[in-house]
Amino acid sequence: MARTGAGDEAVRAAVQRHALAHPVWGHRKVCALVRHDGIAVSEASVLRIMHELGLCCRPDQKERRQLTTKGR
């Protein structure tokens, strides 16, 4: 069920503004900035909006270092 309303549009605009200004920041930091702007929003809502707008950055997919079986 999609939410509509003026409040949701204000949240969406704030999330988009902060996410585009800082493209490598995740949803938690964007959520903190939106809250700092005075808009009450949950992290889950920010994550959902970022996914819908295609603004989620992929986490680093670094390979884990394999320990040798011989030891050091």
Contacts in CASP RR format, 6 or more apart in sequence:
PFRMAT RR
TARGET T0000
AUTHOR 0000-0000-0000
METHOD contacts of the structure
MODEL  1
MARTGAGDEAVRAAVQRHALAHPVWGHRKVCALVRHDGIAVSEASVLRIM
HELGLCCRPDQKERRQLTTKGR
10 39 0 8 1.000
11 34 0 8 1.000
11 39 0 8 1.000
11 41 0 8 1.000
11 45 0 8 1.000
11 49 0 8 1.000
12 49 0 8 1.000
12 53 0 8 1.000
14 33 0 8 1.000
14 34 0 8 1.000
14 37 0 8 1.000
14 39 0 8 1.000
15 30 0 8 1.000
15 34 0 8 1.000
15 41 0 8 1.000
15 46 0 8 1.000
15 49 0 8 1.000
15 50 0 8 1.000
15 53 0 8 1.000
15 55 0 8 1.000
16 49 0 8 1.000
16 53 0 8 1.000
16 55 0 8 1.000
18 25 0 8 1.000
18 30 0 8 1.000
18 33 0 8 1.000
18 34 0 8 1.000
19 25 0 8 1.000
19 26 0 8 1.000
19 30 0 8 1.000
19 50 0 8 1.000
19 53 0 8 1.000
19 55 0 8 1.000
20 55 0 8 1.000
22 29 0 8 1.000
22 30 0 8 1.000
23 55 0 8 1.000
23 57 0 8 1.000
24 57 0 8 1.000
25 57 0 8 1.000
26 50 0 8 1.000
26 56 0 8 1.000
26 57 0 8 1.000
27 43 0 8 1.000
27 46 0 8 1.000
27 47 0 8 1.000
27 50 0 8 1.000
27 56 0 8 1.000
28 43 0 8 1.000
30 46 0 8 1.000
30 50 0 8 1.000
31 41 0 8 1.000
31 42 0 8 1.000
31 43 0 8 1.000
31 46 0 8 1.000
34 41 0 8 1.000
34 46 0 8 1.000
35 41 0 8 1.000
47 56 0 8 1.000
50 56 0 8 1.000
END
